[in-house]
Amino acid sequence: MGSLRELQHELETKTNDLSKLQKEIAKNHQVRKKYTIQLGENELVLKELDLLDEDANVFKLIGPVLVKQDLAEANANVRKRIDYISAELKRLDGTIQDLEEKQNGKKESIMKLQQRIHTLQAGKVKA
């Protein structure tokens, strides 16, 4: 009977690990969603900046104050932000993929363990 208890304890541990992985995946998806929205907003700002004439006034909101900014500088800042967000999205995609692979491995492991427990229980019932 000790073997069945050990398997059930192992199953409980692996199920908890799977639950933690799923929460981490969900958290990463939320962060990815936030970055995707920011990327879209920054690409829109870049399109708007491209429509402006060279001598147009550009202002940046810093706290409650609008500060005049050079068009080239504003363009460069937005491009840097887009590059940064794109790099973060790529990194997050890799992290999410790794976590999902771990999750699939845990699911397989749990299924095998459940089959072993079921087989052990079926053997005890026949005995």
N, C-alpha and C positions, 0 to 999 in steps of 0.2 A: 504494500500500500504506500510505502514511503516514496517509491519511484513515481507513482501517480501524483502525489503531492508536490514532488520536486518539479515535475513537468508543468503542473498547473501554476506553480510559483514562477517558473521560467516564462510561461505564457503571459502571466500578468505583467511581469517586468518588460517583456518585449512589446506588449500592448501599450504600456505607459510610454515607452520610447517612441513608438509610432505616433502616439498622440502629440508628444512634444515636437516631433518632426513636422507633423501636419500644421501645428500652430506656427512654427517657424516659417514654413512655406507660405502660409496665409499672410504673415507679417511682411515677408519679402514681396509678395504680390501687391500689398497695399503701398509699400514704398515705391515699387516699380510704377504703379498707377500714378502716384504723385509726380514722379520724375517725367512720365510721359506727358502729363498735363503741362508741366513747366516747359518741356521741350516745345510743345505746340504753341504755347504763349510766346516763347522767345523767338520762334520762327516767324510768327505773326509780326512781332516787333521789328525783326530784321527786314521783312517785306515792306513794312511801313517806312523804315529808315531809308530803304533803297528808292522809295518814291520821292524823297525830299531833294530839293536843290542843294547845291554845295553851300550856299550862304544862308540856309534855313536855320532858324533858332531851334535848338533841342534842349529840353529841360529834363533833369533827373530829380525824382522825388527822394529826398533824404530826410527822413523823419517827417515833420510837418512843413518842410520848406522845399520849394522848387529851386534847383540850382542850375544855372545855365551850363551846358556842356557842349564841347566841340563835336560836330557830327562824326568825324573820323574816330574820335575817342569812343563815342557812343556805339558806333558800328563795331569797333574792335572789342569792346566790353561784351556786347551781345554775342558776338561770334565765339569769344572765349567761354561764355556761359553755355552756349550750345555744345561746344566741344566737351566741356566738363560733364554736362548732363548726359550726352551720348556715351561717354566713357563709363559713367556710373550705370547707365542702362545695360551696357554690354557686360559689366562686372556682375550686376544683379542677375542677368540672364544665366550666366555661368553658375552662380551660386544656387539659383532656383533649380537648374538642371541637375546639379550635384545632389541637392536635397531630395529631388524627386526620384533620383536613382537609388538613394539610400532608403527612401520610403518604399519603393518597389521591392527592394531586398528584404526589408523588415516584413512586408506583407507576405512574401513567399515563405520566409522563415516561420511566421505565425501560422500559416496554413499547414506547413509540414508538421509543426508541433501539435496543432489541433488534430491532425490525422493520427499522429502517434498516440495521443491521449484517447481518441475514439477507439483505436485498435486495442489499446490496453484495457479500456473499459469493457469493450465487447468480449475480450478474452476472459475477463473476470466474471461476466454474467454467465458465460457458458460453463465455467468451472464449477 
